[in-house]
């Protein structure tokens, strides 16, 4: 599964907006938008924050 698909699926499961996810992970709304479009991917530290957020919310990929 590509990272963009993980971001989309996470938001769908939790019923949250891109802005809410951005706030939880510590990035901007525009960054989450670019992730979902597949234009960029996070660095190692941000990806770890995203993975921890998913783990804390019971989402496994």
Backbone as CSV, one residue per row, in Angstrom:
resi,resn,N_x,N_y,N_z,CA_x,CA_y,CA_z,C_x,C_y,C_z
1,UNK,0.842,-1.177,0.000,0.000,0.000,0.000,0.887,1.240,0.000
2,UNK,0.599,2.158,-0.884,1.370,3.395,-0.970,1.028,4.309,0.206
3,UNK,1.949,5.214,0.523,1.729,6.100,1.653,0.461,6.939,1.471
4,UNK,0.226,7.429,0.262,-0.970,8.256,0.034,-2.245,7.482,0.358
5,UNK,-2.256,6.198,0.070,-3.424,5.370,0.374,-3.606,5.197,1.887
6,UNK,-2.490,5.119,2.611,-2.554,5.004,4.064,-3.162,6.267,4.680
7,UNK,-2.774,7.422,4.145,-3.283,8.694,4.659,-4.789,8.789,4.411
8,UNK,-5.196,8.483,3.200,-6.618,8.543,2.849,-7.422,7.577,3.715
9,UNK,-6.941,6.348,3.836,-7.650,5.325,4.610,-7.745,5.719,6.087
10,UNK,-6.674,6.276,6.634,-6.672,6.707,8.027,-7.747,7.770,8.255
11,UNK,-7.817,8.737,7.364,-8.825,9.791,7.518,-10.238,9.233,7.384
12,UNK,-10.419,8.279,6.473,-11.741,7.674,6.292,-12.165,6.893,7.531
13,UNK,-11.243,6.132,8.099,-11.549,5.320,9.282,-11.918,6.206,10.467
14,UNK,-11.172,7.292,10.651,-11.378,8.159,11.815,-12.381,9.285,11.557
15,UNK,-12.838,9.414,10.327,-13.772,10.484,9.959,-13.220,11.861,10.331
16,UNK,-11.967,12.116,9.929,-11.349,13.412,10.235,-10.945,14.113,8.937
17,UNK,-10.792,15.420,9.027,-10.401,16.231,7.874,-8.888,16.211,7.694
18,UNK,-8.454,16.709,6.549,-7.020,16.842,6.319,-6.407,17.778,7.354
19,UNK,-7.111,18.836,7.700,-6.625,19.804,8.694,-6.450,19.145,10.056
20,UNK,-7.415,18.333,10.458,-7.326,17.656,11.748,-6.143,16.695,11.777
21,UNK,-5.973,15.921,10.710,-4.828,15.008,10.642,-3.522,15.787,10.681
22,UNK,-3.472,16.880,9.947,-2.272,17.714,9.930,-1.924,18.200,11.334
23,UNK,-2.930,18.664,12.061,-2.706,19.145,13.429,-2.197,18.027,14.339
24,UNK,-2.751,16.835,14.184,-2.364,15.699,15.034,-0.932,15.234,14.760
25,UNK,-0.510,15.329,13.496,0.824,14.837,13.116,1.875,15.954,13.178
26,UNK,1.417,17.211,13.216,2.357,18.325,13.321,2.856,18.855,11.996
27,UNK,1.997,18.800,10.982,2.341,19.341,9.665,1.218,20.269,9.217
28,UNK,1.381,20.892,8.059,0.351,21.795,7.555,-0.715,21.027,6.777
29,UNK,-1.855,21.671,6.632,-2.940,21.116,5.808,-2.434,20.828,4.400
30,UNK,-1.655,21.764,3.837,-1.146,21.611,2.472,-0.261,20.371,2.345
31,UNK,0.483,20.069,3.391,1.347,18.889,3.370,0.520,17.615,3.279
32,UNK,-0.520,17.518,4.091,-1.394,16.342,4.041,-2.052,16.245,2.668
33,UNK,-2.448,17.376,2.121,-3.054,17.398,0.796,-2.083,16.854,-0.250
34,UNK,-0.829,17.263,-0.175,0.186,16.769,-1.129,0.443,15.278,-0.947
35,UNK,0.401,14.807,0.305,0.565,13.361,0.556,-0.544,12.593,-0.137
36,UNK,-1.787,13.051,0.030,-2.928,12.339,-0.542,-2.915,12.356,-2.061
37,UNK,-2.358,13.395,-2.638,-2.253,13.470,-4.096,-1.058,12.671,-4.616
38,UNK,-0.219,12.197,-3.706,0.951,11.428,-4.104,2.086,12.288,-4.620
39,UNK,2.015,13.582,-4.358,3.045,14.501,-4.847,4.293,14.492,-3.979
40,UNK,4.106,14.239,-2.669,5.251,14.169,-1.751,5.013,13.057,-0.736
41,UNK,6.069,12.717,-0.031,5.990,11.783,1.090,6.751,12.402,2.249
42,UNK,6.402,12.035,3.470,7.064,12.642,4.631,8.485,12.129,4.820
43,UNK,9.245,12.915,5.587,10.579,12.451,5.953,10.433,11.365,7.025
44,UNK,11.533,10.800,7.434,11.518,9.662,8.363,10.871,10.036,9.699
45,UNK,11.174,11.208,10.219,10.641,11.624,11.516,9.122,11.811,11.434
46,UNK,8.657,12.474,10.397,7.222,12.720,10.241,6.482,11.423,9.964
47,UNK,7.092,10.545,9.202,6.461,9.254,8.940,6.311,8.468,10.243
48,UNK,7.296,8.563,11.124,7.215,7.897,12.417,6.076,8.483,13.256
49,UNK,5.889,9.808,13.195,4.782,10.449,13.913,3.438,9.960,13.363
50,UNK,3.346,9.855,12.047,2.115,9.365,11.423,1.849,7.918,11.855
51,UNK,2.878,7.090,11.820,2.727,5.686,12.226,2.295,5.578,13.689
52,UNK,2.858,6.413,14.556,2.481,6.414,15.969,1.027,6.852,16.133
53,UNK,0.619,7.869,15.384,-0.777,8.327,15.420,-1.713,7.184,15.022
54,UNK,-1.363,6.477,13.973,-2.186,5.342,13.533,-2.241,4.268,14.619
55,UNK,-1.101,3.946,15.189,-1.033,2.920,16.227,-1.884,3.315,17.435
56,UNK,-1.809,4.571,17.841,-2.583,5.046,18.989,-4.090,4.973,18.728
57,UNK,-4.479,5.008,17.466,-5.886,4.964,17.103,-6.324,3.599,16.590
58,UNK,-5.477,2.596,16.778,-5.834,1.225,16.440,-5.856,0.912,14.958
59,UNK,-5.113,1.696,14.173,-5.074,1.470,12.725,-3.757,0.771,12.383
60,UNK,-3.878,-0.354,11.707,-2.679,-1.122,11.324,-2.634,-1.285,9.815
61,UNK,-1.436,-1.106,9.270,-1.233,-1.285,7.829,-0.207,-2.357,7.588
